[in-house]
Amino acid sequence: MAARKRASVPLVASTKPSPPPQNDETLKTPPKSTETAPIDPPIAPPKLGFILKLSALFLVPYLYLIARHSDIDRELKRSILINAGLSLAGFFATAKLIPVASTYVVRRNLFGYDINKKGTPQGTVKVPESLGIVVGIVYLVLAIVFQYFNFTADSNWLVEYNAALASICFMILLGFMDDVLDVPWRVKLILPSFAALPLLMAYAGHTTIIIPKPLIPYIGMEILDLGWIYKLYMGLLAVFCTNSINIHAGLNGLEVGQTVVIAAAILLHNIIQIGASKDPEYMQAHAFSIYLVQPMLATSLALLSYNWYPSSVFVGDTYTYFAGMTMAVVGILGHYSETLMIFFLPQILNFLLSLPQLAGFVKCPRHRLPRFDPQSGLLTGTSDGTLVNFFLRAFGRKTEKSLCILLLLFQAMACCFCFLLRWLLAGWYK
């Protein structure tokens, strides 16, 4: 959840006395009102320069792999590039729609105050909430339009593609409901289970796993069919990915930033696997993942341009649920859930640190955030079990921006470690 305090508007009956009867003079010259409705200032412009620099770190190797290094089928490359073009359009559409949506959510009292800036002028600014709904809507439109360019009516992947979109759409709806109703966190844990149902019911792929080579002599088989246990694992993966993004939060740009880093790693992994394989079904599975992740990355970058420190919008649970479910879906249908879990190492560590509080063994406050010192502008770690507080206790007091950058670098290191591990274990593990 974001580092904010929700606004509340109490419903109190009006105590103003009834106006006196008006005479003819009053009717002719009505009194002028001396009060004017307060006008909320527009949100700050997007930080496009920062986004351009950040995008270049990923786009250079990604485009090189597509254009030169990886041996990709021409039709497959065409579909990937069409999807990339639609994603680029989605970036500009999202960047344009966020300021428009901000005025509407503030008007409906969906705004908050940044707790990590409490005691400073920025801490009194109304920050629009739940802007992840814009990303979700634009993403779904792009994904649906892309079907026209890539899938035919008899395509084997069309059913699973639409099932994936149904699960993502369901999760966006539940996330926005959470933002509006502020449901208890225990209920949040099970929401992804319902959103994953369309995917689980439509899934027609294999339910087998490849046994690691060192374990084959002990198990006695190379492939193990898990049956219904595999679908249970798929559901649990969706629950974990969705909630792990949601609880690893509390800093401007952290929720979207970690999603951008993981999404970039997923795309690089998919392109590498497509270039290294000659199996059409295997290549199509990874291309399927690219079709769903590229629009998410583009729209997330647009949101990050407003959410980066100092944040002018909050993403809300709508975005964290959407991002987590999307990455769970592509990991399941792309058949690389093991790799995805290594990409999620910081989220796993944050979950393990949070487990005593989430399980009720240790008192869990409403906001498990660090303490902010308005005099120095620095954050101090608390005893709460989060990766944010752990980093502050380990590395000392930091500004919110520098702490977020440090956590995102740690996320990038986890992704790089995954690539290194796959390279070291290639041909030996599986």
C-alpha positions, 0 to 999 in steps of 0.5 A: 500500500502507498505511504498515504493517509486517506481523506475522510469526509464525515456525514453531518447533518446541516445545522444552518438556520433557515433563511428569512423570508425574502422581500421584494428588494431582496428578490431584485438584488440577491446578496453576493456570496463572499465564499468561493469553492476551493480549487485544487491545484493541478498535479505536477507535470510528468518527469519524462526526462527521468523516464527516458533515461530509465527506459534507455537502460532497458531498450538498448539491450532489448532492441539489440536482441530483437534486431541483431542477436536473437534468431527470431522468426520473421512473423514472430518478430512482426507481432512483437514489433506491432505489440511494441508500437501499440504499447508506445501509444499506450504510454502517451495515452496513459500520460495524457489521461492521468491528469484528467483522471486525477481531477475526477478522483479528487472530486470524489474524495479519493485522495490522501496525504503523504505520510513520509512528508508529514510536517512539511508543506508537501505533507499537506498537499492532496495527492490523487489516489487509485490512479492505477485504474488508468493504467489498467483500462489503457492496458486492457484496451491495448491487449484487446486491440492487439488480438486483431493483428495477431490471433485468428478465430481458430488460434490455440492461444486465443482462449488462454489469452482471453482467460488471462485478460479476464483474470487481469480485468477481474483483479483490476476491479477487485483492486479498485473496490479495495481502494474505495472500500478499504477492505481488511488485509485478511480479505486482500489475501484471498482476492487474487484467488477469485481473480485467478479462476478464469485462468485456472478454468481455461488452462489446457496446458500441461500439468507436468514438471521437469525433474532436475537432473541431479534428482532423477536417480532418486525419483526415478523419472524425468517428468512428473505429472502433478495434475490438480496440484499444479493448478493449485500451485498456479493459484497460489502463485497468483496470490503471492505475486499480487500481494507481494507487490502490494506489501513491498511499498510505502515509498514514492515510486517503489510499487511502480519501480519494482514492477518496471524492473521485473517487467524489463527482466521478464522481456529480456528473458523471453527474447533470449529464450525465443532466440535460443529455441527451435521449438515453435510451441516453446517460442510461442509461449514466450512470445505470448508472455511478451504480448502481455508484458510490453503494454504493462511496462509502457503504461507503468512507465507513464504512471512512474513519471507521475509517481516518482519522488516527489509523487504527484499521484498515488497508484493505489491497490488497483495498480499493485493488484494489476501488476502482480496478477499480470506477472503471475499470468505470464509466468504461468502461461509462459512456463517459467514460474521458477525464473519468475520467483527468482526475479521476485527474491526481494518480494520473497524476503519482504514477505518473510520479514513481514510474516510474524506481523501478518500471522498475528504473532507480532502487533501489526500497525495500520502503516508499517512505515519508517519514521520521518524527520521533517527537520532533516528530511530523513527516514529512520527504520522502525522495528516493523518487519519490512524490507524498507525498514530493514534497509534503513536499519542496515544502511542508516537513515536516508532520504525517501528518494535515495532509499527507493533507488537503493531498493530498486537497485537491489531488485535489479541485482536479484534479476541479474542474479537470476540470469547468472544462475540460469547461465551457470546451471544451463545443461546441468540442472535441467 
